[in-house]
Amino acid sequence: MAKIQEPKEQPGDKYLVVQEFRDKDNFNLHYNEGENVSHFPDDRLKELVEKGLVEKK
């Protein structure tokens, strides 16, 4: 029987940029303060939170 995959985010969980930064793989991508980046992979979100660039709201 196949497992049903739970969604990554709970309703209301948002990861918002608190300090502007550029994408690590594409320097032409720029993320501005207040932008929602909840669509990033979990490991990338964790890294950005640890660096103080993103906060979970």
Rosetta blueprint (number, residue, H / E / L):
1 M L
2 A L
3 K L
4 I L
5 Q L
6 E L
7 P L
8 K L
9 E L
10 Q L
11 P L
12 G L
13 D L
14 K L
15 Y E
16 L E
17 V E
18 V L
19 Q L
20 E L
21 F E
22 R E
23 D L
24 K L
25 D L
26 N L
27 F L
28 N L
29 L L
30 H E
31 Y E
32 N L
33 E L
34 G L
35 E L
36 N E
37 V L
38 S L
39 H L
40 F L
41 P L
42 D H
43 D H
44 R H
45 L H
46 K H
47 E H
48 L H
49 V H
50 E H
51 K L
52 G L
53 L L
54 V E
55 E E
56 K E
57 K L
